[in-house]
Amino acid sequence: MINILKKELFIYTALLTGLIFLMHPDLLSEPTVRLKNMQEIGNYVHPLLYTFFIYLVLYFFRSIFGFIMKFFDKKKD
C-alpha cells in the first residue's frame, strides 16, 4: 500500500513539475517575478487543481489500460 502511494505521489509531483514549466517557462529565467505576481494575485491553488484534473484523466486511462491487460495475462495461463 505504501509503495502504491509513493508511486502515485511521484507521478503527481512529476506531472505538477512538468505542467508548471510548460505553462510558465519564465520560472526558469525569473522565478522571483513569477512568485511576486502570485502573491499579488493570490492564485496559489490553481496549479494543484489543474494537475489534479489532468492526473484524474491519466489515472482513468491507466486504469482502463490495466484492466485490458489483465485479460491478456489471464489468457496466457
Backbone as a chain_set.jsonl record, in Angstrom:
{"seq": "MINILKKELFIYTALLTGLIFLMHPDLLSEPTVRLKNMQEIGNYVHPLLYTFFIYLVLYFFRSIFGFIMKFFDKKKD", "coords": {"N": [[0.818, -1.191, 0.0], [1.909, 1.266, 0.813], [3.899, 1.503, -1.12], [2.385, 1.861, -3.43], [1.186, 4.329, -2.891], [3.475, 5.943, -2.786], [4.341, 5.689, -5.431], [2.172, 6.862, -6.837], [2.23, 9.427, -5.753], [4.714, 10.261, -6.665], [4.204, 10.282, -9.434], [2.22, 12.272, -9.525], [3.66, 14.49, -8.557], [5.684, 14.703, -10.505], [4.103, 15.252, -12.713], [2.969, 17.695, -11.892], [5.277, 19.307, -11.734], [6.164, 19.196, -14.404], [3.949, 20.374, -15.738], [3.975, 22.911, -14.588], [6.341, 24.034, -15.593], [5.782, 23.914, -18.301], [3.547, 25.59, -18.587], [4.421, 27.959, -17.482], [7.099, 29.081, -18.51], [8.754, 31.135, -17.759], [9.513, 30.769, -15.182], [11.937, 29.535, -15.096], [13.734, 31.477, -15.905], [13.166, 33.907, -14.483], [12.251, 33.431, -11.554], [11.549, 34.82, -9.215], [10.02, 36.998, -10.002], [7.714, 35.759, -10.971], [6.777, 34.521, -8.609], [6.291, 36.795, -7.081], [4.187, 37.938, -8.543], [2.272, 35.943, -8.132], [1.831, 36.243, -5.395], [0.7, 38.772, -5.305], [-1.688, 38.437, -6.761], [-2.769, 36.21, -5.575], [-3.194, 33.544, -6.338], [-2.641, 30.682, -5.553], [-3.564, 28.093, -5.599], [-4.381, 27.17, -8.096], [-2.444, 25.741, -9.77], [-2.314, 23.261, -8.487], [-4.947, 22.352, -8.69], [-5.344, 22.178, -11.514], [-3.427, 20.249, -12.112], [-4.446, 18.119, -10.637], [-6.861, 17.539, -12.005], [-5.878, 16.755, -14.536], [-4.329, 14.624, -13.716], [-6.369, 12.899, -12.827], [-7.579, 12.253, -15.286], [-5.44, 10.948, -16.567], [-5.129, 8.837, -14.744], [-7.539, 7.505, -15.097], [-7.243, 6.565, -17.764], [-4.985, 4.955, -17.371], [-6.072, 3.051, -15.662], [-8.008, 1.829, -17.289], [-6.319, 0.77, -19.263], [-4.82, -1.006, -17.673], [-6.867, -2.753, -16.887], [-7.587, -3.887, -19.337], [-5.187, -5.148, -19.951], [-5.165, -7.175, -18.051], [-6.873, -9.086, -19.096], [-5.383, -10.138, -21.211], [-3.233, -11.21, -19.814], [-4.443, -13.267, -18.336], [-5.264, -15.012, -20.343], [-2.942, -16.214, -21.144], [-2.394, -18.157, -19.259]], "CA": [[0.0, 0.0, 0.0], [2.811, 2.42, 0.872], [4.571, 1.609, -2.418], [1.431, 2.425, -4.384], [1.072, 5.753, -2.582], [4.723, 6.589, -3.207], [4.332, 5.721, -6.895], [1.189, 7.849, -7.278], [2.74, 10.737, -5.353], [5.793, 10.585, -7.605], [3.569, 10.627, -10.713], [1.561, 13.568, -9.35], [4.69, 15.521, -8.428], [6.311, 14.865, -11.81], [3.114, 15.924, -13.551], [2.899, 19.084, -11.424], [6.503, 19.995, -12.145], [6.136, 19.337, -15.86], [2.937, 21.359, -16.129], [4.409, 24.247, -14.16], [7.341, 24.566, -16.522], [5.164, 24.082, -19.616], [2.642, 26.742, -18.568], [5.135, 29.16, -17.061], [8.541, 28.911, -18.748], [9.513, 32.222, -17.141], [10.006, 30.335, -13.874], [13.345, 29.176, -15.226], [14.571, 32.661, -16.064], [12.927, 34.877, -13.409], [11.251, 32.857, -10.635], [11.085, 35.77, -8.195], [8.952, 37.826, -10.588], [6.515, 34.922, -11.006], [6.297, 34.368, -7.231], [5.748, 38.09, -6.676], [2.873, 38.05, -9.184], [1.361, 35.022, -7.452], [1.486, 36.827, -4.105], [-0.193, 39.908, -5.527], [-2.989, 37.96, -7.228], [-3.266, 35.241, -4.596], [-3.639, 32.315, -7.005], [-1.717, 29.612, -5.189], [-4.185, 26.775, -5.68], [-4.707, 26.738, -9.452], [-1.598, 24.672, -10.325], [-2.684, 21.989, -7.871], [-6.226, 21.925, -9.258], [-5.132, 21.76, -12.897], [-2.692, 18.988, -12.075], [-5.35, 17.093, -10.139], [-7.776, 17.138, -13.076], [-5.116, 16.018, -15.543], [-3.974, 13.362, -13.066], [-7.553, 12.041, -12.866], [-7.729, 11.762, -16.656], [-4.387, 9.952, -16.776], [-5.438, 7.683, -13.904], [-8.629, 6.81, -15.769], [-6.678, 5.825, -18.892], [-4.12, 3.904, -16.831], [-6.948, 2.004, -15.121], [-8.576, 1.098, -18.434], [-5.231, 0.001, -19.858], [-4.525, -2.118, -16.76], [-7.987, -3.681, -16.962], [-7.457, -4.61, -20.611], [-4.007, -6.01, -19.881], [-5.494, -8.342, -17.233], [-7.47, -10.091, -19.97], [-4.314, -10.787, -21.964], [-2.438, -12.002, -18.875], [-5.194, -14.466, -17.958], [-5.334, -15.925, -21.47], [-1.672, -16.928, -21.24], [-2.417, -19.298, -18.33]], "C": [[0.867, 1.263, 0.0], [3.511, 2.612, -0.472], [3.655, 2.21, -3.469], [1.281, 3.928, -4.153], [2.316, 6.526, -3.004], [4.762, 6.736, -4.724], [3.385, 6.8, -7.404], [1.624, 9.263, -6.902], [3.872, 11.188, -6.272], [5.213, 11.009, -8.954], [2.93, 12.011, -10.622], [2.589, 14.698, -9.291], [5.393, 15.769, -9.76], [5.372, 15.589, -12.768], [2.999, 17.395, -13.179], [4.11, 19.875, -11.89], [6.529, 20.221, -13.652], [5.141, 20.384, -16.319], [3.329, 22.771, -15.729], [5.378, 24.835, -15.17], [6.803, 24.684, -17.947], [4.281, 25.327, -19.664], [3.369, 28.047, -18.26], [6.642, 28.982, -17.276], [9.386, 30.024, -18.132], [9.997, 31.866, -15.741], [11.482, 29.95, -13.925], [14.237, 30.406, -15.314], [14.409, 33.654, -14.906], [11.877, 34.351, -12.431], [10.736, 33.852, -9.595], [9.966, 36.661, -8.717], [7.648, 37.038, -10.611], [5.934, 34.761, -9.597], [5.698, 35.667, -6.696], [4.357, 38.296, -7.277], [1.851, 37.134, -8.513], [0.925, 35.589, -6.105], [0.505, 37.982, -4.265], [-1.597, 39.449, -5.9], [-3.606, 36.986, -6.231], [-3.765, 33.951, -5.217], [-2.638, 31.183, -6.761], [-2.265, 28.227, -5.518], [-4.341, 26.287, -7.113], [-3.744, 25.708, -10.039], [-1.962, 23.298, -9.759], [-3.996, 21.461, -8.44], [-6.077, 21.438, -10.693], [-4.431, 20.406, -12.942], [-3.589, 17.859, -11.605], [-6.304, 16.618, -11.227], [-7.063, 16.348, -14.167], [-4.68, 14.668, -14.992], [-5.16, 12.393, -13.088], [-7.778, 11.459, -14.254], [-6.686, 10.683, -16.941], [-4.636, 8.691, -15.958], [-6.544, 6.845, -14.518], [-8.09, 5.972, -16.929], [-5.747, 4.707, -18.426], [-4.944, 2.747, -16.285], [-7.555, 1.171, -16.242], [-7.509, 0.226, -19.072], [-4.872, -1.2, -18.991], [-5.609, -3.173, -16.781], [-7.915, -4.516, -18.234], [-6.28, -5.572, -20.56], [-4.255, -7.244, -19.024], [-6.107, -9.448, -18.076], [-6.398, -10.848, -20.743], [-3.432, -11.642, -21.052], [-3.143, -13.286, -18.485], [-5.267, -15.469, -19.099], [-4.045, -16.722, -21.639], [-1.652, -18.172, -20.358], [-3.165, -20.407, -18.919]], "O": [[0.586, 2.214, -0.73], [3.7, 3.744, -0.918], [4.104, 2.989, -4.311], [1.252, 4.708, -5.105], [2.215, 7.639, -3.521], [5.166, 7.776, -5.243], [3.742, 7.569, -8.296], [1.401, 10.2, -7.669], [3.969, 12.367, -6.613], [5.674, 11.982, -9.551], [3.079, 12.829, -11.531], [2.401, 15.744, -9.912], [5.67, 16.916, -10.11], [5.804, 16.442, -13.543], [2.937, 18.253, -14.06], [3.973, 20.993, -12.387], [6.873, 21.307, -14.119], [5.449, 21.195, -17.192], [3.046, 23.725, -16.454], [5.252, 25.996, -15.558], [7.322, 25.481, -18.729], [4.267, 26.04, -20.668], [2.969, 29.113, -18.728], [7.378, 28.757, -16.316], [10.601, 29.876, -17.996], [10.811, 32.592, -15.171], [12.188, 30.031, -12.92], [15.376, 30.38, -14.847], [15.4, 34.184, -14.404], [10.726, 34.785, -12.476], [9.598, 33.733, -9.143], [9.066, 37.038, -7.966], [6.589, 37.586, -10.305], [4.72, 34.856, -9.419], [4.719, 35.646, -5.95], [3.452, 38.774, -6.594], [0.693, 37.514, -8.345], [-0.232, 35.43, -5.715], [-0.409, 38.148, -3.457], [-2.584, 40.004, -5.417], [-4.825, 36.945, -6.066], [-4.675, 33.322, -4.676], [-1.893, 30.788, -7.657], [-1.493, 27.286, -5.696], [-4.426, 25.078, -7.327], [-4.209, 24.838, -10.775], [-1.92, 22.295, -10.472], [-4.143, 20.257, -8.65], [-6.626, 20.396, -11.052], [-4.805, 19.528, -13.72], [-3.5, 16.747, -12.126], [-6.535, 15.416, -11.36], [-7.606, 15.364, -14.668], [-4.664, 13.676, -15.721], [-4.98, 11.201, -13.339], [-8.134, 10.288, -14.382], [-7.009, 9.629, -17.49], [-4.378, 7.586, -16.436], [-6.498, 5.616, -14.469], [-8.442, 4.8, -17.063], [-5.723, 3.631, -19.023], [-4.557, 1.588, -16.43], [-7.608, -0.056, -16.149], [-7.766, -0.935, -19.389], [-4.644, -2.293, -19.509], [-5.314, -4.366, -16.703], [-8.157, -5.722, -18.202], [-6.367, -6.689, -21.071], [-3.616, -8.272, -19.244], [-5.885, -10.628, -17.803], [-6.494, -12.063, -20.912], [-2.938, -12.687, -21.474], [-2.484, -14.312, -18.318], [-5.326, -16.673, -18.847], [-4.066, -17.805, -22.224], [-0.964, -19.142, -20.676], [-3.3, -21.46, -18.297]]}, "num_chains": 1, "name": "protein.A"}
